[in-house]
């Protein structure tokens, strides 16, 4: 039975893996760059890479999908999006669904397919792959990911638990992801950097920037303590460009404050994660807007969307179009596009201050020890929280609200330990916010923010509706 140092996984999964030295040797091969190398090169060039989402159950269709997107869109990183059974460690159910009807799966069941098929997918395209999933305990999936030769693994014990799972204790998810990060630390010492992307999108809509960044930084601090050397901190586009640019720029300064120098940190932007416009033109405009935001904010990578987002899973051609639409924002003829730097710097100051007010008490309580217990207690007390959480282990007392310009603020702080100055500034921003005291209607309108720009009617002429 193969054993990966420090990773406790199901014996059945471990028995199917190649020996650990063979996994390391395969990861060291030089015929394809690691995701970390791609991000480092993009950072040096100052031009973000674009990465589409994609994942289907059938192996042949998955390979064809990756190849088609690469041929038509030329993304620098490609994705294996994992199915729901595998995310929840229901590996037998995934295997049964794969035999019965692969098309019924909502992603690629990598553990069921096995590491050899993973290597086949990786070899079928020039771009390196990242595994994206949503599992509170991704240890078995991570083991197969490494055996497949894939060098980027998204998620963390907070960001892949609280938005997705109802009752997985934080102690369980944080320990599972600590083990994953410890293996990444071993591989870093072996000269194989695994990119660990922290999922700052959380519940996907109306996430205040400081909450997103605080969660990512706490996960990153834990990962760095285990030896991780490459961290991507992903932030979800909120929709107000000054706030979004400020949040992206804040990532580097916050990383310099909280993370060791040896850790390479890359800002990542998720194209708007909320309710997407239905008309093609408005959806494409929003996708392009995300590209411009990433450019102005200094993002190193953009996770793009497509103009089929409001309708379902995009086909390969539309996915490739989404990559190209995003990348158009990086062309030199758009060098004239700027933002109000005074507004950006003001937003950045307050974002960084809010992050410090959330993170510093947790790190102080940890006092140089593993931060998991301090993080768990902070969520139990409500000193850390996320809006609209699916989990009973977050209070979900924070209620976000957009200001008159579209920036994401706090209608209700819950028990977050913000200073008087921070609260006063937030309340000033919310003066004149649309919706007045009709909170439910106002928050619903905030969630549907970009639909206000969409002239969709029942006779919508979307080509793929």
N, C-alpha and C positions, 0 to 999 in steps of 0.2 A: 504493500500500500504506500502510495506517494505521500510524503508529508511536507507541507510548506511551513517553514519555521514560524512558530508562534500563532499559527492560524488554526483554530479549532473548527473543523467542519465535519459534516456527515461522512461516515466511513464509506458509504456507497459512492459518494462523489469523489472522495479522496482515492478510492481504489481504481478509479477510471483515469486518473491523471498520470502523465509521465513523471519520472523522477525529478526532484527539485533542481539538480544540476543541469538537466536537459532543458527545463523551463528557462533557467537563467541564460543558458547558452543560446537558446532560440531568441530570447528577448534582445540579446546582444548583437544579433546579426546586423549587417550594415547595408542590406539591400533596400531598406526603407527607413526614412527618418522617424524618430519618435515624435509624438505630439509635442513634447517639451521642446524639441529642436525646431519644429515648425513655428511654435509660438515665439521662441527666442529670435528666430529670423524675422518674423513679422514685426516684432518689437523694434529690432534694429532698423528696419526699413521705414517704420512709422506708418504702415498700411495694414489695417486689420485683415485677418482671414475671416472667411465666411463658412459657417458649418450648418448644413440642413439637418433636420430631424428625419429619420426614416426607419421603419421596422415592420416586417411582415413575417408570418409564421413559417411559410414554406422556404426551404433552403435555396432552391433554384431561383425562385422569385426574388428572394433577398439579394442574391448575387447579381441578378439582372438589374434590380433596382439600383444597387450601388453603382454598377457599371454605367447605367444610363444617366444617372445624375452626374457622375464624374465627367462623362463624355460631353454632356450638354451644358453643365454649369461650372465645371472646373473648380469645385471647392477644394480648399487646402486640407480640410479635415472632414471625414465622413462619420456617420453615426450608425451604431447598432442600438435601436430602441428595443427594450426588452418587454416581454409580455407580462400581464398581471399575475398569472400563476407563478411564474419564476420570481417575480418581485417579492411574493409572499412565501417563497420557499415551498410551494406546492409543486414539486418537481414531477411527481407521478401524474398529477392532473395535467401538467403541461405536456408530458409525453403522450398521455392518452388523447388529448386534444390534437396533438400533432398527427397521430395515426388516424384519427377520426376525420378531422376537417382542419387542415392548417390555416385555411382562409378565415376560420372563426377566431383565431388568436389575434390579439391587438398589438403584437410585437413579435420579436424573434426569441424563441426559447433556447437560449444558448446552452444552458446546462443540459437540456434534453437532447439537443443536437450533438453536443460534445465538442471538445477542443479541436479535433481534427477538422471538423467543418468550420469552426471558427478560423482556423489557419487558412482554410480554403477561401473564405470570404476576404480575409486580410490580403491574401496573395492576388486576389482578382482585381484589385484597384491599386493605383499608385499612391493615393492619399492614405495616411494612417487613420485608424479608426478610434473612436471613443465609444465606450459603453455608457448609455444613459438608461435609467431604470426607475427608481423611486422606492427602493427597498430599505426598510429600517434595519435589516440585517442582511447585508449583501456578501457574506463571506464565501459561500459556495460559488456564487456567481463570479466573485472576484478571482477565485482560484482558477476557474475555467477561463476567465478573461486573460489571465497571465499565461496560461498554457497555450492559448490561442495566439499569443504574441501581440496582444493589444495593449497599448501603452498609455491609455487615459481612462480614468474611472471616475464618474461623477457621483456626488452625494456626500452625506454626512449623518451623524447620529441625531442631529436636530432637524436639518432641512429635508431629510428623507424619512422622518418619522412624523413629526407634528402635523404637516400638511396632509398626510396620506392615511395614517393609521389611527384607529380609534383608541386602542388600549395596549400599546406596546410601551412598557415603562422606559423612561429615558435611560435608566441604568443599563438596561439590556442593549438598546441601540447604541449608546455611547461606547460600551465595551466592545461590541461587535466592530464598530468602525475604528476603535483604537487598535484592534488587532490588524485590520486592513492597513492602517497607516504605519504600523510597526513593520509589516512586510515591505511596504514602500520604502521605509527607511533602510532596511537591509539591502534592497535593490539599489538604492541611491549609492550606498557604500560600494556596491559592485559595479558602479558606473552605468546603471540603467535607471534614468529618472522616469518615474511614473507621474504623469500630470494628474493631480487631484483637484477636480473642479468642485467648488462649493456652490450649492444650488440656492442662490439668494432670492430666487423668485418666490420661494415659500408657497403661500396659498394662491399666488398668481395674479392677484388684482388688488389695487389700492394698498400696496405694501409700502409703508413709510420708509424712506431711504435708510434712516438710522437703524431701524429694526432689521432690515435686510443685511446691512453691512455688519451690524453687531453679531448676528447669528453666524455669518460667514467667518468673521474674525475669530470668534470663539472656537469654531471648528478648526480653523487654520492654526490657531495657537496649539490646540491639542495635536494636530497632525505634525506640526513642526517639532513638538516635544518628542515625537516618536521617530523623527529623522527624515520626514518628508522634505524634499528640496524644491519641488515645483508645485505651486498652488495657483489655481485660477479662481478668482473671486467674481462670481456672476451676479449682476445686478439687473432687475427687471425694469424695462422702460416704463416710466409712469405716465409720460405724455407731455409734461411741461419741460421744454428743452433746457432751460437754465438750471432747474433742479436736477435733471438727469445728467447733464454735463458735469455739474458740481459733484454729484455722487460718484461718477466714474473717475473724476480727477482725484477725489478724496481717497480712493482705494490705495493709491501708491503711498500717500503720506501716512495713512493709517497703518499700512503694512510696515512702513519704516519705524513706526512707533511701537507696534505690538509684536512684530515677528523678527527672528534673527536675520542678520545680513545674508547668510548663506542661502536663504530661501528665495527663489525667484518667484515673483508675484505678478500675475497678469490680469488686468481688468477685462471683464467679459460683459457684453450687453445682450440680454434676451430681448428680442423684438416683442413688442407689446403682448402681454400674456392674457389680457382681458377679452371681453366680447369683441370680435373682429367685424369690421364692415362687410356687408354682403356684396356690394357692387365692386366690380373689378377695379375700376379706376381709383376708388377711395382706398381699397385694400392695398393696391400697389403704391399709392402715395404714402400710406402709413409705413409700409415696408421700407421705402426709400428714405422716409423721415428717420427711421431707426438707424439706417446707415449713416446719415448725416450726424445724428446724435453721437454715434460711436466714434466717428471721425473727430468731431469737436471735443469729445470727452477723453480722447486718448485710449480708447479700448483697443485691445490686441486681437479680440475675436468677437464676432457677432453670431449668435444663434438666430437664424432667420426664420421667417414664416412665409406663407404663400397666399395668393388671392383665393385659394380654395378653403382657407381656414374656417370660414363660417359654415362650410358645407360638409366637411369630413376630411378623410385622409387624402392628401394630394397625390396625383400620379407623378411619374418621374419627370415628365416635361415641365409640369407646373412647378415642381420642386426646384428644378434647375433654373427656371425663370425667376423664382424667388431669390436664388443665390445671385443671379446677374443683376436683378433690380437693386438688391442691397449693395452690391459691389460698385454699381454706377456712382454711388455717393463718394467714392474714393478717387474719382478721376480728377486730374489737375484743373480742368476748366471750372470746377466748383470751389476753387481756392478762395473766391471772393465771399463765400458764405461765412459769416461770423455770428457771434452772440454778444450780448451786452456783458462784458467781462466784469463790470462792477456788480451786476446782479448775480453772476455766477460765483464770484468770490464771497458775497454775502451768504448765499445758500451753502457754499462749501464750509464756511466758518460754523454755521449752525448745525449742519449735518455732523461735522467732526465733533462738535461739542456734545450733541445728543448721543453719539456713539460712545464717547468717553463716559458720559453719565450712566450709560447702560453697562458697559464692559468693565470699567475700572473697579466697581464694587465686587464684581464676581471674581476678578483676578486677585483682588486684595484678600477676599475670603479664602481663595485657594492657597495663597501664601507660598507659592513656589511648588506646591504639590500638583498632582493631576487635577485638572479643573472640573472633571465630570461631576463630582459630588456638589461643588459650588454651583455649577450650571443647573443641576437637577433641583437644588433648593431654591434657586432664583426663579425658576419656572413655577415651582410649587407656591412660592410666595407672591408671584405676579410681578416681581421686579424685572423679569424677562417675560415677554408675551408676544404672540403674533395674532393678527386679526383673522377671524373666520377659521380658526384651527379645527381640524377634524378630531383632534386628540383630547382625551380627558386629562392629559398631563400638561396641558396649557390652559390657562384660564379663559383666553379669547375675550377678555374684557375690553381690550383696545378697540376703539371704533374709528376708522379712518374717515376722512372727509376731504373733498377737493376745495381749494380756495377759488376765488373768482377767476384766477388765471390758469387753473388746472393743476396747480401743485398739490401734492398729497400731504395733508396735515392730520392732526388728531382732533376728532370731535370729543373723544373720551380717552383719557390717558390710562384708564385702568389703574394699576398700581405701579406703573413705571416710575422710577425715582428721578424724574426730571426736576431741575432747579426752577425757582421762581422766574428767573430770566428766560429760560427756555419756554416755559408755559406762557409767559407774557407775550413773547414774540409769536408763538403759535396762534394765540388768540387774536393778535393784531392781523395776522395773515388771513384768518378766517372771517374777518369783518367784511360783510358784503358778499359772502359766499352764496351761490344760488341755492334756492330751496328753503331758505329761512329755517323755521322751526319744524318743518315737515321732514323729520329725520329719515324715515324709511324711504320716502319718495326721493329725497336728496341723495342718499347713498345709492339707491338703485340707478339714478341718473348718472352718478359718478362712475359706477361700474360700467354703464353703457356709454361712457364718455365719447368714444369715437363714432358711435352711431349718430350723434348729432351732426356729424359732417357727411353722413351717408344718405343720399337721397333715394334710398331703396324704396321701391313700391312693389305691390304684388306682381307687377309685370316686369320685374327685374330681368335684364337681358344678360345676366351672367352666363358665360359660355358653358359652364360646367354645373349649373344648378339642376 
